[in-house]
Amino acid sequence: MSIALAGPARPRIEPTVLQALRSPRLLTREVLAGLVVAIALIPEAIAFSIIAGVDPRVGLFSSFVMAVAIAFLGGRPAMITAATGAVALVIAPVVRDHGMDYFIATVLLGGAIQIVLAVLGVAKLMRFIPRSVMVGFVNALAILIFISQVPHLIGVPWAVYPLTAAGLLVMFLMPRLTRVVPAPLVAIVLLTAAVVVFSIAVPTVGDQGELPRSLPELFLPQVPLTLDTLAIIAPYALAMAVVGLLESLMTAKLVDEITDTHSPKTREAWAQGAANILSGAFGGMGGCAMIGQTMINVKASGARTRISTFLAGVFLLVLVLVFGDVVAIVPMAALVAVMVVVSVATFDWHSVRLSTLRRLPKSETAVMVLTVAVTVWSHNLAIGVIVGVVAAMVLFARRVAHFATVTRSDAGDDAVRYTVDGELFFASSNDLTTQFDYASDPDRVVVDLSRSHVWDASTVAALDAIETKYAAHGKSVVFEGMNEATTAFHRRLSGGLGAGH
């Protein structure tokens, strides 16, 4: 009688949308969080539109469509998806060199590629991202959020500084008094009121670009359906898909850790693709998960459900179309204060304490620092994560390579025994052939593999090379003690890899 053991049930993410709708306290928190995010999205979307070289309405409409779409399709509740700088940087050359129609076609193809990658299970690769890279990603994110606010504090009227300081003070004190109303919203309202009442001349949201006055419309790109068109847009679409997915899945994993919940990453991957296709269909520039706005929503405002994500998109559209004149007078100092607090809260301060650094292996600290350095230097979270993962793999391979040892002993009857201990793969087996005394050993050699395991073709080639070298000296080698998997793997590949030739 056999008993099938099911894996542990994954806990449901709570509160759910229904729970929030039934609780006035939770619903108020979600609604106000969505409003705060919408206000913070406006200058960001305009800025990313400028980076991409398109009209501000393109970024704003893209943010609206993607936020609303991901609220229904996405796997990670409370995560904000909208137009982003990472995607804007990748596809900006298309509109500059080929025009708007090719630009939208690139967004549509990028979304389709993301869906294909989701079907292929690319989201499952997230399990191979080590903690040191994740910590580096979070710290680099915090630094980039802070750096992005610096331009708003340089070459500005002196009044910006006391306003920013006041916003920081409100953000610090408000949670100590009450958490019913999000501190970022209180800071934005108070600073806007102060600017209006006292007629303070400081940069505002309206200075970032003109807000749209009409609803988004369907946009079908007029491009020839030929291989030439595909050759133009495919490289940019693939880069957009990879960068967008990586940033979105990393953000989802970060929110999972903050909220102590689990979210389906494969669903998130194809949902991002679907949201990008919808964005392109309405003339948007596409995007991915927005880490800064997600931190405002989840950490600063305490949102936990899809309601906040959905309302962030709805409020964004309402604010720019109906209350555009009001939104335009919000001082940038208020948004700077919000983002500075978010960056401080996002940074993993525990990771840089001396006590933590002393306990951690130097290789893990090196990977974390490298991830931060590359990300901040390139201003691209995807590049930083990829470099960090590669560095972690290399350092791990080097560390594991030293775990394989070879011990020589007398086997009697004019024979010698070599006992191999440890895991054998390309890193540990490269020096395996140098551990044997081919010239001096007796005619019979036994290699005991009972305490090791063969993982790859490199190791099989090394074993073949050992056998070939002994044969050149007129001696025979017997490999014994292989486990079942190693025996099958060795039998399948041995003699067909050109070892020793």
C-alpha positions in Angstrom: 0.0 0.0 0.0 1.5 3.3 -1.0 0.6 6.7 0.3 1.0 9.8 -1.8 2.2 12.8 0.2 0.9 16.1 -1.1 3.1 19.1 -0.8 2.4 21.8 1.8 -0.6 23.9 1.0 0.2 27.4 0.1 -1.5 30.0 2.3 -4.0 32.2 0.7 -3.0 35.9 0.5 -5.1 37.8 3.0 -6.9 40.1 3.3 -8.8 39.2 0.1 -10.7 41.6 -2.0 -14.0 40.4 -0.5 -12.7 40.8 3.0 -11.5 44.4 2.2 -14.9 45.3 0.7 -16.7 44.1 3.9 -14.4 46.1 6.2 -14.7 49.9 6.1 -11.2 50.2 7.8 -9.5 48.0 5.2 -11.4 49.5 2.3 -10.5 53.0 3.4 -6.8 52.0 3.5 -6.9 50.5 0.0 -8.7 53.5 -1.5 -6.4 56.0 0.0 -3.3 54.0 -0.9 -4.5 53.9 -4.5 -5.0 57.7 -4.5 -1.4 58.2 -3.1 0.0 55.9 -5.8 -1.9 57.6 -8.6 -0.6 61.1 -7.5 2.9 59.7 -7.4 2.5 58.0 -10.8 1.7 61.2 -12.7 5.2 62.8 -12.7 6.9 59.4 -13.1 4.8 58.5 -16.1 5.5 61.9 -17.7 9.3 61.6 -17.0 9.4 58.1 -18.5 7.5 59.4 -21.6 10.2 62.0 -22.0 12.9 59.3 -21.7 11.2 57.2 -24.4 10.8 60.2 -26.6 7.0 60.2 -26.8 4.2 62.5 -25.7 3.4 62.5 -21.9 -0.1 61.1 -22.6 1.5 57.9 -23.9 3.1 57.2 -20.6 0.0 58.3 -18.6 -2.4 56.2 -20.6 0.0 53.2 -20.5 0.1 53.4 -16.7 -3.7 53.6 -16.5 -4.3 50.6 -18.8 -1.6 48.4 -17.2 -2.6 49.2 -13.6 -6.2 48.3 -14.3 -5.3 45.2 -16.3 -2.9 43.8 -13.8 -5.4 44.2 -11.0 -7.5 41.6 -12.7 -4.9 39.4 -14.3 -1.8 39.6 -12.1 -0.6 37.1 -9.6 0.7 39.5 -6.9 -2.0 41.6 -5.2 -1.1 45.2 -4.3 1.8 45.3 -6.7 1.8 48.3 -9.0 2.4 47.9 -12.8 2.7 50.9 -15.0 5.1 52.7 -17.4 8.7 52.4 -16.2 12.1 53.8 -16.9 13.7 50.4 -17.5 11.3 49.6 -20.4 11.5 53.2 -21.7 15.2 53.1 -22.0 15.2 49.8 -23.8 12.6 50.7 -26.5 13.4 54.5 -26.9 15.6 54.0 -30.0 12.6 52.6 -31.9 10.5 55.7 -31.9 13.5 57.9 -32.6 14.7 55.9 -35.6 11.4 54.4 -37.0 8.5 56.4 -35.6 5.5 55.8 -33.4 3.9 52.9 -35.4 7.0 50.8 -35.1 7.2 51.8 -31.4 3.7 50.5 -30.6 4.4 47.3 -32.7 7.4 46.7 -30.5 5.3 47.0 -27.3 2.7 44.6 -28.7 5.4 42.1 -29.7 7.2 42.5 -26.4 4.0 41.6 -24.6 3.5 38.5 -26.8 7.0 37.4 -26.1 6.4 37.7 -22.3 3.4 35.4 -22.6 5.5 32.9 -24.5 8.2 33.0 -21.9 5.5 32.5 -19.2 4.2 29.4 -21.0 7.8 28.1 -21.2 8.1 28.4 -17.4 10.7 31.2 -17.2 9.2 32.4 -13.9 10.4 29.2 -12.2 14.0 30.4 -12.7 13.4 32.8 -9.9 14.3 30.1 -7.4 17.9 30.2 -8.7 18.3 33.8 -7.6 20.4 33.7 -4.3 19.6 35.7 -1.3 22.8 37.8 -1.7 21.6 39.0 -5.1 18.1 39.7 -3.7 19.6 41.8 -0.9 21.8 43.6 -3.5 18.7 44.2 -5.7 16.8 45.7 -2.8 19.6 48.0 -1.7 20.4 49.1 -5.2 16.7 49.9 -5.7 16.7 52.0 -2.6 19.8 53.9 -3.8 18.3 54.5 -7.3 15.0 55.8 -5.9 17.0 58.3 -3.8 19.3 59.3 -6.7 16.3 59.9 -8.9 15.1 62.5 -6.5 18.3 64.5 -6.4 17.6 66.4 -9.6 14.5 67.8 -8.0 16.7 69.3 -5.2 19.4 70.9 -7.3 19.1 74.3 -8.8 15.6 74.9 -7.4 14.1 77.8 -5.3 15.2 77.8 -1.7 11.6 77.1 -0.5 11.9 73.6 -1.9 14.2 72.6 1.0 11.9 73.5 3.9 8.9 72.1 2.1 10.8 68.8 1.6 11.9 68.8 5.2 8.3 69.4 6.3 7.1 66.5 4.2 9.7 64.2 5.7 8.6 65.3 9.2 5.0 64.6 8.4 5.9 61.2 7.0 7.9 60.4 10.2 5.3 61.6 12.7 2.0 60.6 11.1 2.3 56.8 11.6 2.9 57.4 15.3 -0.4 59.3 15.5 -2.6 57.1 13.2 -2.4 54.7 10.3 -5.9 55.2 9.2 -4.8 57.8 6.6 -1.6 57.0 4.7 1.2 59.4 5.7 2.2 60.1 2.1 -1.3 61.4 1.3 -1.3 63.7 4.4 2.2 65.1 3.4 1.0 65.7 -0.2 -2.2 67.5 0.9 -0.5 69.6 3.6 2.4 70.7 1.3 0.0 71.5 -1.6 -2.2 73.6 0.7 0.9 75.5 2.0 2.1 76.3 -1.5 -1.4 77.6 -2.5 -2.2 79.5 0.6 1.2 81.2 0.8 1.7 81.5 -2.9 5.1 79.8 -2.8 6.8 79.6 -6.2 8.3 76.0 -6.5 8.3 73.4 -9.2 5.0 71.5 -9.5 3.7 68.4 -11.2 2.3 70.6 -14.0 5.9 71.7 -14.8 6.8 68.1 -15.7 4.6 68.1 -18.8 1.2 68.7 -20.2 -1.6 66.5 -18.9 -4.0 64.8 -21.5 -7.6 66.1 -21.9 -9.2 63.1 -23.6 -9.7 59.4 -23.1 -7.3 56.9 -24.6 -8.3 55.4 -28.0 -7.5 52.2 -29.8 -4.3 52.4 -31.8 -3.5 49.9 -34.5 0.1 50.4 -35.8 0.4 50.9 -39.5 3.5 48.8 -40.2 4.0 46.2 -43.0 3.7 42.6 -41.8 7.1 41.5 -43.2 10.3 39.9 -42.0 12.0 43.3 -42.4 9.6 44.8 -39.8 10.2 41.8 -37.5 14.0 42.3 -37.9 13.6 45.9 -36.8 11.4 45.5 -33.8 12.3 41.9 -32.5 15.6 42.8 -30.7 14.0 45.7 -28.8 10.8 43.6 -28.1 12.9 40.7 -26.7 15.0 43.1 -24.5 11.8 44.8 -23.3 10.2 41.4 -22.5 13.2 40.1 -20.5 13.9 43.4 -18.6 10.2 43.8 -17.8 9.7 40.2 -16.6 12.8 40.2 -14.5 12.0 43.5 -12.8 8.4 42.4 -12.3 9.2 39.0 -10.9 11.9 40.4 -8.6 9.4 43.0 -7.3 6.8 40.3 -6.7 9.3 38.3 -4.8 10.2 41.3 -2.7 6.6 42.0 -1.8 6.1 38.3 -0.9 8.9 38.7 1.6 7.5 42.0 3.0 4.0 40.6 3.4 5.0 37.0 4.3 2.8 35.6 1.6 3.3 33.7 -1.7 2.1 34.7 -5.1 2.0 32.7 -8.4 5.0 33.9 -10.5 3.9 32.2 -13.7 0.5 33.9 -13.6 2.3 37.2 -13.0 4.6 36.6 -16.0 1.8 36.1 -18.5 -0.3 38.8 -16.9 2.5 41.3 -17.5 2.5 40.2 -21.2 -1.2 40.6 -21.5 -1.1 44.1 -19.8 1.7 45.2 -22.2 -0.4 44.0 -25.2 -3.4 46.0 -23.9 -1.2 49.0 -23.3 0.1 48.9 -26.8 -3.4 48.5 -28.2 -4.4 51.8 -26.6 -1.2 53.6 -27.8 0.7 53.1 -24.6 4.5 52.6 -24.1 4.2 49.4 -22.1 6.0 48.9 -18.8 6.4 46.5 -15.9 6.1 46.4 -12.1 7.1 49.7 -10.5 9.2 49.1 -7.5 9.0 52.6 -6.0 5.3 52.9 -6.4 4.8 49.3 -5.1 6.8 50.2 -2.0 4.6 53.3 -1.5 1.5 51.1 -1.8 2.6 48.2 0.3 5.1 49.7 2.8 4.2 53.4 3.2 0.4 53.0 2.8 -0.2 49.5 4.0 -2.2 48.2 1.0 -2.6 44.5 0.6 -5.2 43.8 -2.1 -5.9 44.3 -5.8 -8.3 47.1 -4.9 -5.4 49.5 -4.4 -3.8 48.5 -7.7 -7.1 48.9 -9.6 -7.9 52.3 -8.0 -4.4 53.6 -8.7 -5.1 53.2 -12.4 -8.7 54.6 -12.1 -7.6 57.6 -9.9 -4.7 58.3 -12.3 -7.1 58.6 -15.3 -9.6 60.7 -13.2 -6.9 63.0 -11.8 -5.4 63.8 -15.2 -8.7 64.2 -17.1 -11.0 65.8 -14.4 -8.7 67.3 -11.8 -5.7 68.0 -14.0 -5.6 71.6 -12.9 -5.6 70.6 -9.2 -2.9 67.9 -9.7 -0.8 70.3 -11.6 -0.3 72.5 -8.5 1.1 69.6 -6.3 4.6 70.6 -5.4 7.3 68.2 -6.5 8.8 68.7 -3.0 6.0 66.6 -1.6 6.6 63.7 -3.9 10.4 64.0 -3.3 9.7 63.6 0.5 7.5 60.6 -0.1 10.1 58.9 -2.3 13.0 59.6 0.1 11.1 58.0 2.9 10.4 55.0 0.6 14.1 54.6 -0.3 15.1 54.7 3.4 12.4 52.1 4.3 13.4 49.9 1.3 17.1 49.7 2.1 18.1 46.5 4.0 20.1 48.2 6.8 20.6 44.9 8.6 22.7 43.7 5.6 25.4 46.4 6.1 25.8 46.1 9.8 29.3 45.1 10.9 27.9 42.2 12.9 26.2 40.9 9.8 29.2 41.4 7.5 31.5 39.5 10.0 29.2 36.5 10.0 28.5 36.3 6.3 31.0 34.5 3.9 33.1 37.0 2.0 31.8 35.6 -1.3 28.2 36.4 -0.4 29.1 40.0 0.6 31.0 40.4 -2.6 28.0 39.3 -4.7 25.7 41.7 -2.8 28.1 44.6 -3.3 28.7 43.7 -7.0 24.9 43.6 -7.6 24.5 47.0 -6.0 27.5 48.6 -7.9 26.5 47.3 -11.3 22.8 48.3 -10.9 23.6 51.8 -9.7 26.2 52.2 -12.4 24.0 51.0 -15.2 20.7 52.3 -13.7 19.3 49.0 -14.9 18.0 46.6 -12.3 17.9 43.7 -14.8 21.6 44.0 -15.7 22.6 44.2 -12.0 20.6 41.1 -11.2 22.0 39.1 -14.1 25.6 40.1 -13.2 25.0 39.2 -9.6 23.6 35.8 -10.4 26.5 35.0 -12.7 29.0 36.1 -10.0 27.2 34.0 -7.4 27.3 30.9 -9.7 31.0 31.4 -10.4 31.9 31.8 -6.7 29.8 28.8 -5.8 31.4 26.7 -8.4 34.9 27.7 -7.2 33.9 26.9 -3.6 32.4 23.5 -4.4 35.3 22.6 -6.7 37.5 22.2 -3.6 35.1 19.7 -2.0 36.2 16.8 -4.3 39.2 15.0 -3.0 41.2 12.0 -4.2 42.9 9.6 -1.7 45.5 7.0 -2.8 45.9 3.7 -0.9 47.4 0.2 -1.4 44.8 -2.4 -2.6 47.1 -5.4 -2.4 47.8 -8.0 -5.1 50.0 -5.4 -7.0 47.1 -3.0 -7.2 46.4 0.6 -6.0 43.1 2.2 -5.0 42.0 5.8 -5.5 39.0 6.9 -3.5 37.1 9.9 -4.9 35.1 11.9 -2.3 32.7 14.7 -3.3 30.5 15.9 -6.1 32.0 15.8 -9.6 31.0 18.4 -12.2 32.9 20.7 -14.6 34.6 22.8 -11.8 35.6 19.9 -9.5 36.5 17.4 -12.3 38.8 19.7 -14.3 41.8 18.9 -12.1 40.7 15.2 -11.5 43.2 13.9 -14.1 46.1 15.4 -12.3 45.5 13.5 -9.1 46.8 10.1 -10.4 50.4 8.8 -10.7 50.2 7.2 -14.2 53.8 6.3 -14.5 54.5 4.8 -11.1 51.2 3.0 -10.3 51.1 -0.8 -10.6 49.3 -2.5 -13.6 45.9 -2.6 -11.9 44.2 0.6 -10.7 40.9 0.8 -8.9 39.0 4.1 -8.8 36.3 4.0 -6.0 33.4 6.4 -6.8 31.1 5.1 -4.1 31.3 8.5 -2.2 30.9 10.7 -5.2 28.4 11.5 -7.9 28.9 12.3 -11.6 26.8 15.3 -12.7 28.0 16.3 -16.2 29.7 15.3 -19.4 32.9 17.1 -18.3 33.4 14.5 -15.6 32.7 11.6 -17.9 35.3 13.0 -20.2 37.8 13.3 -17.3 37.2 9.6 -16.4 37.7 8.6 -20.0 41.0 10.6 -20.0 42.2 8.8 -16.9 41.5 5.5 -18.5 43.2 6.5 -21.7 46.3 7.8 -19.9 46.7 4.5 -17.9 46.2 2.5 -21.1 49.1 4.4 -22.7 51.3 3.0 -19.9 49.9 -0.5 -20.4 47.8 -0.4 -17.3 44.1 -1.1 -16.7 41.6 0.9 -14.7 38.4 -0.3 -13.0 35.8 2.2 -11.9 33.6 0.8 -9.1 31.1 1.9 -6.5 29.1 4.1 -8.9 25.5 4.7 -7.9 22.7 3.9 -10.3 22.4 7.4 -11.8 26.1 7.8 -12.2 26.4 4.3 -13.8 23.6 5.1 -16.4 25.1 8.5 -17.2 28.6 7.2 -17.5 27.5 4.3 -19.7 25.6 6.6 -22.0 28.4 9.1 -22.6 31.7 7.2 -22.0 33.8 6.7 -25.1 31.9 9.2 -27.2 33.4 12.4 -25.9 36.9 12.2 -27.4 38.6 12.1 -24.0 42.3 11.7 -24.1 42.6 12.4 -27.8 
